[in-house]
Amino acid sequence: MAENRIFNFNAGPAVLPLPVLEEIQASFLNFKGSGMSITEVSHRSVWFDDVINDAVARTKRLLGLDDKFHVLFLQGGASMQFAMVPMNFLPEGKSADYVNTGTWSTKAIKEAKILKKAHRVAATSEDRNFAYIPKNIPFDKDAVYVHLTSNNTIKGTQWAEFPDTGGVPIVADMSSDIMSRPLDVEKFGVIYAGAQKNIGPAGVCMVIVRDDMLKTIPDNLPSMLNYKTFTESNSMYNTPPCFSIYTIQLVMKWLEETVGGLAAMEKINQEKAGLLYDFMDSTDFYNATADKDSRSLMNVTFRLPSEDLEKLLIKEATAAGMGGLKGHRSVGGCRASIYNAMPVEGVQTLVDFMKAFEKKNG
Ligand SMILES: Cc1ncc(COP(=O)(O)O)c(C=O)c1O
């Protein structure tokens, strides 16, 4: 580990691969011989063209996206997508299905409601405080899309497999698990992800759109809220968030060239999550909050016997060089976010610390 760096378990903004940060540092003052940093070059320059085109090409290779998919970089975060999706893809006279698995799905549904768009909540896990992913969902076969949140950052649940929607395209908020595993992309009409968890810094949202989804976009949308504006301009209708896109490019390069692709990444993610869950399953002192078959490989949420012990664990872990273990403010408890860039060594260090903590306080 580089000097003075901690194991960062924050939920987002979150840990980035160290080689990526080092490359940013090394090339910061003079990017590719331009005599400028990446935050100073024009987005209309050959330097930035190379960055964005390479970020798109690597994203397509990693996910196995063919030419019918557009890879876009938008601002407004994933939260803007909650509104843009129904504005663009939910025409008058049609309805969409939503699956509610927690805070972020609830927010997506709220935007469809505000826009007075016809929609249905096809399934929800609210009855047990969103501790599980619903199964056997009766989807509407005439829905224009099925919206779901692939990984629930706050509740620590994740879709292990995506549901059979009978051919209705899935629109997925993958903010907290994009690029963590290979995908069967044919199921998806749209994938979006705020970058600041698994693929880059805050300030940009990656959006993957299947070309046929663009056909029904109404022509009365403001330009900045219309996906076609971005498909037609290589995401550069206006000034894009250049530094964030550049960092994504480097993270995609790390995934391809150092990790060896998404299947290799998934194996590492399974190993890391396995270390934590297996340990917690071996003791009554720590309790993972999600149902076993719905557990997230990215955000491991857990409780201790009391809130005082939770506070103490977070305090002592921080002192020992492990940051960001506090649960989301809406749910309390503890949460270890173990995104792609968290090394196995970081998770092992946490497990060793938790064992020692239990011995002392259990
Ligand atoms: C699953 C999920 N969706 C959406 C959001 C909101 O993202 P943003 O802050 O980019 O709008 C978050 C994160 O904080 C999230 O975890």
The ligand as an ORCA input file, in Angstrom:
! r2SCAN-3c Opt
* xyz 0 1
  C     -27.733      2.403     -6.638
  C     -27.622      3.902     -6.634
  N     -28.373      4.630     -7.486
  C     -28.302      5.962     -7.517
  C     -27.471      6.666     -6.678
  C     -27.428      8.158     -6.763
  O     -26.366      8.496     -7.566
  P     -25.951     10.001     -7.896
  O     -25.435     10.580     -6.614
  O     -24.901      9.840     -8.943
  O     -27.151     10.718     -8.388
  C     -26.661      5.950     -5.784
  C     -25.726      6.605     -4.920
  O     -25.427      7.225     -4.196
  C     -26.764      4.540     -5.753
  O     -26.018      3.840     -4.880
*
